[in-house]
């Protein structure tokens, strides 16, 4: 039996949004646990804190027994018939996109003073960010990620290292924890990508050339952490695959993957100039297991996977994450002025907080430490600078003041950046 994972950070966001006059919109990649969060965890919280069951109106629109409620008039009537007093009612709607004219239904519910509305959705129209755009100013988004490593480990038996091997191979979709063989996990992830994620994108955007899109997906999976843009990718297709795909088409394909929450884009940021550079970006997969399944589990470079996992962890903690660039001017042996550019893996921001973070598989000697520290030392401000290494070490500071910590400590301690 799989242990229940409480997902407290997301539950707390739902709790904080109670009665704020907005529609609480739970978004995220399919199968990451949106329905469980709403129908199990939040429902239990409400009843534990005194809400009567009759004041929780819960409808799963993907249940065939609720098929008639996909009609907007019947759905609205069904909800209104259950509001029989002036006390507060919680309306929880799962897979809301299956209801026709659901935008109008939600707008109608907003006009009922004693109703607090929570929705989840995926697939086709609700698969993407469209719903948040539709209800801008009237919607409160809670973006749900697959399990963090800490959440994953809390439900695992065995050591931290055993859990890490599972996590960086099969990712954090919750159902993976219930599967007892590697074959079941791999098959599930392959089928999920093909029959759910890909099918939704193809259907939603009416992509005519499936093979082009598949090829781009594989290229993105094999190059996580590499700088690219649509033009560079178009040139790659031409030189390597001898296929001509316009940069505009590739840009569209990338936006489809982002809207489906399969990948996220980290923009390049000029730290000294304090401005974004739109030439190149990096892309990371929301779930590393899906990324590995795309490559048939044949490209398991732990250094790139580790970088992707660190990026996801930072996003789960509510940070904005960019790729930092530090341009400097120096002189060569002849005295000629040359321009160099150093990269900081992650520039991490949340309100007034900022951190500069490097990801390094290992720092076996002083030479490697100097190499990994170099870009950080060119950042001339007082914000904390951190190197995260795969080694299981206690956090320490080198003589330049840079904090060096182990990956597992970083992932398991939600306050690790404050050490």
ABEGO torsion letter per residue (X at the ends): XBBBBAGAAAAAAAAAABGAGBBBBBBEBBGAGAAAAAAAAAAAAAAAAGBBAAABBBBBAABAAAAAAABAAAAAAAAAAABABABBBBBBBBGAAABBGAAAAAAAAAABAABBBBBBBBEEAAABAAAAAAABGABBBBBBBBBBAAAAAAABBEBAAAAAAAAAAAEABAAAAABABAAAAAAAAAAAAAAAAAAAAAAAAGBABAAAAAAAAAAAAAABGBBBBAAAAAAAAAAAAGBBBBAAAAAAAAAAAAAAGABBBBBBBBAAAGBBBAABBBBBBABAAAAAAAAGGABBBAAAAAAAAAAAAAAAAGBBBBBBBBBBBBBBAAGBBBBBBBBBABBBBBEABBBBBBBBABBABAAAAAAAAAAAAABBBABBBBBBBABBBBBBBBAAGBBBBBAAAAAABAAAAAX
